[in-house]
Amino acid sequence: MLYFLIGALLGMAQMLWRFIRTPFDMSYPVQGFAFSAAIGAASYGTILWLILG
């Protein structure tokens, strides 16, 4: 569970870092961060779980 939480944080951090580098229109910021958290948890969380778990 911890790996997926870290993955969600990494996904949101990646979106925030992209926004800082190249600002874009954030019409729906809450949905965007929720989507990036879900994708980050699925991808980064699975990778961390497979490597460290």
Biopython code that builds the backbone (N, CA, C, O; Angstrom):
import numpy as np
from Bio.PDB.StructureBuilder import StructureBuilder

atoms = [
    (1, "MET", "N", (0.830, -1.198, 0.000)),
    (1, "MET", "CA", (0.000, 0.000, 0.000)),
    (1, "MET", "C", (0.868, 1.252, 0.000)),
    (1, "MET", "O", (0.534, 2.248, -0.642)),
    (2, "LEU", "N", (1.969, 1.196, 0.716)),
    (2, "LEU", "CA", (2.859, 2.349, 0.785)),
    (2, "LEU", "C", (3.449, 2.674, -0.580)),
    (2, "LEU", "O", (3.640, 3.842, -0.918)),
    (3, "TYR", "N", (3.739, 1.632, -1.368)),
    (3, "TYR", "CA", (4.312, 1.857, -2.697)),
    (3, "TYR", "C", (3.341, 2.617, -3.594)),
    (3, "TYR", "O", (3.759, 3.469, -4.379)),
    (4, "PHE", "N", (2.059, 2.320, -3.485)),
    (4, "PHE", "CA", (1.070, 2.989, -4.321)),
    (4, "PHE", "C", (0.833, 4.426, -3.852)),
    (4, "PHE", "O", (0.540, 5.301, -4.667)),
    (5, "LEU", "N", (0.956, 4.674, -2.558)),
    (5, "LEU", "CA", (0.867, 6.050, -2.045)),
    (5, "LEU", "C", (2.051, 6.872, -2.538)),
    (5, "LEU", "O", (1.886, 8.015, -2.965)),
    (6, "ILE", "N", (3.232, 6.294, -2.479)),
    (6, "ILE", "CA", (4.412, 6.987, -2.996)),
    (6, "ILE", "C", (4.269, 7.207, -4.499)),
    (6, "ILE", "O", (4.648, 8.263, -5.007)),
    (7, "GLY", "N", (3.729, 6.226, -5.214)),
    (7, "GLY", "CA", (3.500, 6.372, -6.648)),
    (7, "GLY", "C", (2.518, 7.487, -6.964)),
    (7, "GLY", "O", (2.700, 8.221, -7.935)),
    (8, "ALA", "N", (1.474, 7.620, -6.147)),
    (8, "ALA", "CA", (0.508, 8.703, -6.350)),
    (8, "ALA", "C", (1.173, 10.053, -6.126)),
    (8, "ALA", "O", (0.932, 10.998, -6.877)),
    (9, "LEU", "N", (2.001, 10.149, -5.105)),
    (9, "LEU", "CA", (2.719, 11.403, -4.848)),
    (9, "LEU", "C", (3.688, 11.725, -5.980)),
    (9, "LEU", "O", (3.830, 12.885, -6.367)),
    (10, "LEU", "N", (4.350, 10.706, -6.511)),
    (10, "LEU", "CA", (5.246, 10.929, -7.648)),
    (10, "LEU", "C", (4.478, 11.402, -8.878)),
    (10, "LEU", "O", (4.954, 12.268, -9.611)),
    (11, "GLY", "N", (3.304, 10.845, -9.105)),
    (11, "GLY", "CA", (2.487, 11.279, -10.244)),
    (11, "GLY", "C", (2.056, 12.727, -10.126)),
    (11, "GLY", "O", (2.105, 13.476, -11.102)),
    (12, "MET", "N", (1.632, 13.125, -8.929)),
    (12, "MET", "CA", (1.235, 14.517, -8.730)),
    (12, "MET", "C", (2.443, 15.444, -8.819)),
    (12, "MET", "O", (2.338, 16.545, -9.360)),
    (13, "ALA", "N", (3.587, 15.010, -8.295)),
    (13, "ALA", "CA", (4.802, 15.825, -8.370)),
    (13, "ALA", "C", (5.240, 16.012, -9.817)),
    (13, "ALA", "O", (5.706, 17.085, -10.199)),
    (14, "GLN", "N", (5.089, 14.962, -10.617)),
    (14, "GLN", "CA", (5.448, 15.065, -12.031)),
    (14, "GLN", "C", (4.550, 16.087, -12.735)),
    (14, "GLN", "O", (5.037, 16.879, -13.543)),
    (15, "MET", "N", (3.250, 16.078, -12.439)),
    (15, "MET", "CA", (2.348, 17.048, -13.058)),
    (15, "MET", "C", (2.683, 18.466, -12.592)),
    (15, "MET", "O", (2.671, 19.402, -13.391)),
    (16, "LEU", "N", (2.978, 18.622, -11.319)),
    (16, "LEU", "CA", (3.337, 19.942, -10.787)),
    (16, "LEU", "C", (4.630, 20.448, -11.409)),
    (16, "LEU", "O", (4.729, 21.622, -11.768)),
    (17, "TRP", "N", (5.625, 19.567, -11.540)),
    (17, "TRP", "CA", (6.895, 19.959, -12.138)),
    (17, "TRP", "C", (6.701, 20.366, -13.597)),
    (17, "TRP", "O", (7.319, 21.327, -14.056)),
    (18, "ARG", "N", (5.856, 19.653, -14.324)),
    (18, "ARG", "CA", (5.565, 20.009, -15.720)),
    (18, "ARG", "C", (4.866, 21.362, -15.792)),
    (18, "ARG", "O", (5.134, 22.157, -16.693)),
    (19, "PHE", "N", (3.972, 21.619, -14.842)),
    (19, "PHE", "CA", (3.263, 22.901, -14.834)),
    (19, "PHE", "C", (4.219, 24.043, -14.531)),
    (19, "PHE", "O", (4.085, 25.126, -15.100)),
    (20, "ILE", "N", (5.182, 23.817, -13.645)),
    (20, "ILE", "CA", (6.152, 24.869, -13.315)),
    (20, "ILE", "C", (7.044, 25.174, -14.515)),
    (20, "ILE", "O", (7.327, 26.337, -14.802)),
    (21, "ARG", "N", (7.487, 24.126, -15.216)),
    (21, "ARG", "CA", (8.369, 24.319, -16.373)),
    (21, "ARG", "C", (7.651, 24.975, -17.531)),
    (21, "ARG", "O", (8.151, 25.954, -18.086)),
    (22, "THR", "N", (6.492, 24.463, -17.910)),
    (22, "THR", "CA", (5.727, 25.014, -19.030)),
    (22, "THR", "C", (4.274, 25.149, -18.588)),
    (22, "THR", "O", (3.518, 24.180, -18.639)),
    (23, "PRO", "N", (3.882, 26.339, -18.155)),
    (23, "PRO", "CA", (2.503, 26.526, -17.691)),
    (23, "PRO", "C", (1.495, 26.187, -18.789)),
    (23, "PRO", "O", (1.706, 26.484, -19.965)),
    (24, "PHE", "N", (0.410, 25.567, -18.379)),
    (24, "PHE", "CA", (-0.670, 25.229, -19.294)),
    (24, "PHE", "C", (-1.984, 25.595, -18.632)),
    (24, "PHE", "O", (-2.041, 25.844, -17.428)),
    (25, "ASP", "N", (-3.022, 25.623, -19.421)),
    (25, "ASP", "CA", (-4.336, 25.995, -18.918)),
    (25, "ASP", "C", (-4.874, 24.896, -18.002)),
    (25, "ASP", "O", (-5.112, 23.770, -18.440)),
    (26, "MET", "N", (-5.058, 25.231, -16.746)),
    (26, "MET", "CA", (-5.579, 24.254, -15.783)),
    (26, "MET", "C", (-7.070, 24.508, -15.595)),
    (26, "MET", "O", (-7.496, 25.085, -14.595)),
    (27, "SER", "N", (-7.841, 24.071, -16.564)),
    (27, "SER", "CA", (-9.284, 24.266, -16.494)),
    (27, "SER", "C", (-9.901, 23.487, -15.348)),
    (27, "SER", "O", (-10.813, 23.972, -14.680)),
    (28, "TYR", "N", (-9.399, 22.265, -15.118)),
    (28, "TYR", "CA", (-9.922, 21.399, -14.061)),
    (28, "TYR", "C", (-8.755, 20.886, -13.220)),
    (28, "TYR", "O", (-8.348, 19.737, -13.386)),
    (29, "PRO", "N", (-8.205, 21.707, -12.319)),
    (29, "PRO", "CA", (-6.994, 21.287, -11.585)),
    (29, "PRO", "C", (-7.227, 20.115, -10.638)),
    (29, "PRO", "O", (-6.347, 19.267, -10.492)),
    (30, "VAL", "N", (-8.379, 20.047, -9.997)),
    (30, "VAL", "CA", (-8.633, 18.960, -9.053)),
    (30, "VAL", "C", (-8.716, 17.630, -9.794)),
    (30, "VAL", "O", (-8.129, 16.638, -9.364)),
    (31, "GLN", "N", (-9.442, 17.612, -10.903)),
    (31, "GLN", "CA", (-9.553, 16.390, -11.687)),
    (31, "GLN", "C", (-8.204, 16.004, -12.290)),
    (31, "GLN", "O", (-7.884, 14.820, -12.395)),
    (32, "GLY", "N", (-7.423, 16.994, -12.683)),
    (32, "GLY", "CA", (-6.095, 16.719, -13.247)),
    (32, "GLY", "C", (-5.172, 16.081, -12.232)),
    (32, "GLY", "O", (-4.487, 15.105, -12.537)),
    (33, "PHE", "N", (-5.149, 16.629, -11.016)),
    (33, "PHE", "CA", (-4.290, 16.048, -9.993)),
    (33, "PHE", "C", (-4.815, 14.694, -9.529)),
    (33, "PHE", "O", (-4.021, 13.815, -9.195)),
    (34, "ALA", "N", (-6.125, 14.506, -9.500)),
    (34, "ALA", "CA", (-6.680, 13.198, -9.134)),
    (34, "ALA", "C", (-6.323, 12.161, -10.197)),
    (34, "ALA", "O", (-5.976, 11.026, -9.868)),
    (35, "PHE", "N", (-6.409, 12.549, -11.471)),
    (35, "PHE", "CA", (-6.056, 11.636, -12.553)),
    (35, "PHE", "C", (-4.576, 11.295, -12.519)),
    (35, "PHE", "O", (-4.198, 10.136, -12.686)),
    (36, "SER", "N", (-3.727, 12.316, -12.299)),
    (36, "SER", "CA", (-2.285, 12.034, -12.247)),
    (36, "SER", "C", (-1.932, 11.204, -11.022)),
    (36, "SER", "O", (-0.994, 10.409, -11.074)),
    (37, "ALA", "N", (-2.661, 11.369, -9.921)),
    (37, "ALA", "CA", (-2.429, 10.529, -8.747)),
    (37, "ALA", "C", (-2.814, 9.088, -9.037)),
    (37, "ALA", "O", (-2.103, 8.167, -8.635)),
    (38, "ALA", "N", (-3.924, 8.879, -9.728)),
    (38, "ALA", "CA", (-4.362, 7.518, -10.052)),
    (38, "ALA", "C", (-3.396, 6.846, -11.021)),
    (38, "ALA", "O", (-3.030, 5.686, -10.831)),
    (39, "ILE", "N", (-2.986, 7.566, -12.052)),
    (39, "ILE", "CA", (-2.034, 7.007, -13.016)),
    (39, "ILE", "C", (-0.682, 6.772, -12.345)),
    (39, "ILE", "O", (-0.037, 5.754, -12.591)),
    (40, "GLY", "N", (-0.251, 7.711, -11.497)),
    (40, "GLY", "CA", (1.018, 7.538, -10.791)),
    (40, "GLY", "C", (0.986, 6.353, -9.850)),
    (40, "GLY", "O", (1.960, 5.607, -9.752)),
    (41, "ALA", "N", (-0.129, 6.175, -9.155)),
    (41, "ALA", "CA", (-0.248, 5.029, -8.257)),
    (41, "ALA", "C", (-0.215, 3.732, -9.044)),
    (41, "ALA", "O", (0.396, 2.755, -8.611)),
    (42, "ALA", "N", (-0.866, 3.718, -10.195)),
    (42, "ALA", "CA", (-0.898, 2.499, -11.002)),
    (42, "ALA", "C", (0.470, 2.185, -11.607)),
    (42, "ALA", "O", (0.913, 1.037, -11.568)),
    (43, "SER", "N", (1.128, 3.178, -12.156)),
    (43, "SER", "CA", (2.393, 2.912, -12.844)),
    (43, "SER", "C", (3.581, 2.903, -11.892)),
    (43, "SER", "O", (4.274, 1.892, -11.773)),
    (44, "TYR", "N", (3.824, 4.037, -11.206)),
    (44, "TYR", "CA", (4.966, 4.103, -10.296)),
    (44, "TYR", "C", (4.808, 3.145, -9.125)),
    (44, "TYR", "O", (5.780, 2.518, -8.703)),
    (45, "GLY", "N", (3.601, 3.025, -8.599)),
    (45, "GLY", "CA", (3.361, 2.122, -7.481)),
    (45, "GLY", "C", (3.642, 0.680, -7.843)),
    (45, "GLY", "O", (4.225, -0.058, -7.049)),
    (46, "THR", "N", (3.233, 0.268, -9.039)),
    (46, "THR", "CA", (3.498, -1.098, -9.484)),
    (46, "THR", "C", (4.992, -1.333, -9.680)),
    (46, "THR", "O", (5.512, -2.384, -9.307)),
    (47, "ILE", "N", (5.673, -0.364, -10.258)),
    (47, "ILE", "CA", (7.122, -0.499, -10.462)),
    (47, "ILE", "C", (7.839, -0.590, -9.122)),
    (47, "ILE", "O", (8.701, -1.449, -8.941)),
    (48, "LEU", "N", (7.492, 0.285, -8.182)),
    (48, "LEU", "CA", (8.122, 0.233, -6.863)),
    (48, "LEU", "C", (7.807, -1.078, -6.150)),
    (48, "LEU", "O", (8.677, -1.651, -5.495)),
    (49, "TRP", "N", (6.585, -1.550, -6.269)),
    (49, "TRP", "CA", (6.177, -2.799, -5.633)),
    (49, "TRP", "C", (6.954, -3.984, -6.194)),
    (49, "TRP", "O", (7.376, -4.869, -5.450)),
    (50, "LEU", "N", (7.143, -3.995, -7.534)),
    (50, "LEU", "CA", (7.874, -5.097, -8.148)),
    (50, "LEU", "C", (9.370, -5.058, -7.813)),
    (50, "LEU", "O", (9.987, -6.104, -7.615)),
    (51, "ILE", "N", (9.949, -3.865, -7.751)),
    (51, "ILE", "CA", (11.384, -3.753, -7.476)),
    (51, "ILE", "C", (11.686, -3.933, -5.996)),
    (51, "ILE", "O", (12.577, -4.700, -5.633)),
    (52, "LEU", "N", (10.951, -3.230, -5.140)),
    (52, "LEU", "CA", (11.256, -3.237, -3.707)),
    (52, "LEU", "C", (10.493, -4.261, -2.897)),
    (52, "LEU", "O", (10.914, -4.625, -1.800)),
    (53, "GLY", "N", (9.376, -4.727, -3.424)),
    (53, "GLY", "CA", (8.533, -5.634, -2.659)),
    (53, "GLY", "C", (8.980, -7.005, -2.830)),
    (53, "GLY", "O", (8.391, -7.922, -2.259)),
]
sb = StructureBuilder()
sb.init_structure("model")
sb.init_model(0)
sb.init_chain("A")
sb.init_seg("    ")
for serial, (resi, resn, name, xyz) in enumerate(atoms, 1):
    if name == "N":
        sb.init_residue(resn, " ", resi, " ")
    sb.init_atom(name, np.array(xyz, "f"), 0.0, 1.0, " ", f" {name:<3s}", serial, name[0])
structure = sb.get_structure()
